[in-house]
Amino acid sequence: MARHFDIPEFYKSKIISGIKKARQKQDPKKRDLSPSILDFGSVRFILARHFGFCFGVENAIEIAYKTLESHPDNRVFFLSEIIHNPNVNNDLQSRGIRFIFTTDGTQIIPWNALRSDDIVVVPAFGTTVEIQEELSARDIDPYNYNTTCPFVEKVWKRSKQLGDDGFTVVLHGKAKHEETRATFSHSIQQAPTVVVFDKHEAMKLADIIREKYDHRAFFEVFGRTCSEGFDPDSHLQRLGVVNQTTMLASETREITRIIKQALIDKYGSDQINHHFADTSDTLCYATNENQNATYALIEQGADISIVVGGYNSSNTSHLVELCQRSMPTYYIKNAQEIDSKEKIKHYDLRERNMMVSDAWLPDKRPLDIILTCGASCPDAVVDEVLLRILRFFPDASGIEEVMRTEAISASN
């Protein structure tokens, strides 16, 4: 039986949470990735089969709020944002939570400001070995209030196993992301490690393995993202690939293929099992399901797509990347970004800044809108976005009618 988490009711919603429950009842094994369609007549909302809070996020939120509730007389700190969603983090801060670090790793509360009776919560991304040691030195147990996602910890365990077996770890991730910083810190305790951002860097690494480039080329590209003392001659002979769990699963598979082929080219297919470790078991199921459900959304088609989530959320940004390949896509953190049917504020992934778009809502009727969100976005926030857009369609059918008659219908 699936684990049930105690999530605050204000993160749940009548519409989105109701649809999820109905789809789960229809398809408990999650074999059907077809979208759900809310048909209001003049506008149709096309919803992904999988989106919103994942196992790791629900686990982190449950621990965070229970910690606050059970320690009313203690100061409670989080190492950094518990998850990458402003609605959740702002609510926790309103309840007295303070962050020790920013998401980029800048320390804003010094260690000497902490007391041994303070509560320090580790975020869902995990934390580095160095920070764990710093907390322990101050008599603060870093494991008492640990919300690290179990799938992140699984990557750490796999990295350790690779190191124990004599492999170097190739870590697919964003070097400055909290999760990658944490995984890198744990990995280097057991194995030489190098961070690879994308398939272009993987192709460069593959050519270095094939000896098309010398050591200088390696350190020009990976000098800041490899473990201390990394030796390209000896440490690129036996490799295994793990990933930051929020990266595109398809890209991790492609990077794995590129690295494996380079090792085959150098050592031969008959020796590949000695030089390459199969690490496909480290891919996060929730990330994979959400991304596959997004592919199904895109295949269904729509006039525009709206992706809701924090602007520093890696998994959300990848959903945006997928959608904007096929249609106009607006990346917003909440309903307040929608000023009117003529104007919307949204985050531009390519330029890494906010922008305002006019005439964003097409006049076409019926209008098909893909609506989805990242793994750290509450259902209630998506509800608010949907209801905000519905206000621009005065002739739309009522919520109760749609939910009662056809809200839960899956597309064919």
Secondary structure, DSSP 8 states (H G I E B T S, - for coil): --------GGG--SSHHHHHHHHHHH-TT------EEEE-SSEEEEE-SS-S--HHHHHHHHHHHHHHHH-TTS-EEESS-SSS-HHHHHHHHHTT-EESB-TTS-B-S-GGG--TT-EEEB-TT---HHHHHHHHHTT--TTTTB---HHHHHHHHHHHHHHHTT-EEEEES-TTSHHHHHHHHHHTTTS-EEEE-SHHHHHHHHHHHTTSS-HHHHHHHHTTSB-TT--HHHHTSSEEEEE-TTS-HHHHHHHHHHHHHHHHHHH-GGGHHHHEE--GGGS-HHHHHHHHHHHHHHHH--SEEEEES-TT-HHHHHHHHHHHTTS-EEEESSGGGB--SSEEEEEETTTTEEEEEES-S---SSEEEEEEE-TT--HHHHHHHHHHHHTT-TTS--HHHHHHHTTT-B--
